[in-house]
Amino acid sequence: MIETIILGVACLSAPLFAKYAGYEIRKKPYDMVGVGGLFFLLGAAFALGPAKVEFLANIAAIGSIAAHVIGWLHVIVGAFRSMIDVMLERDEVPARPRLKRVA
């Protein structure tokens, strides 16, 4: 379960690390990875839930599995969208500054 919590925190910090790395691409793919991290943390929270009541334990198990599946889908889709954005990014060459004539 600690691995899931670390994965969730890592996914949540992906937009922050992308910002500090200086990527100037669209924000949506990184947001999807961050939302995937929220679902991983939700799955870990379901695992910490009630274990004494059998009915609630069954709901927690189903909720944990569903949260992990949704989290992985968000991470995979966000990673592919980020990859496509990076591959389609154009290298812009800055214009050469014009020199002023001194008379």
Stockholm file with secondary structure:
# STOCKHOLM 1.0

chainA/1-103         MIETIILGVACLSAPLFAKYAGYEIRKKPYDMVGVGGLFFLLGAAFALGPAKVEFLANIAAIGSIAAHVIGWLHVIVGAFRSMIDVMLERDEVPARPRLKRVA
#=GR chainA/1-103 SS CHHHHHHHHHHHTHHHHHHHHTCCSCSHHHHHHHHHHHHHHHHHHHHTSCCSSHHHHHHHHHHHHHHHHHHHHHHHHHHHHHHHHHHHCCCCCCCCCCCCCCC
#=GC SS_cons         CHHHHHHHHHHHTHHHHHHHHTCCSCSHHHHHHHHHHHHHHHHHHHHTSCCSSHHHHHHHHHHHHHHHHHHHHHHHHHHHHHHHHHHHCCCCCCCCCCCCCCC
//
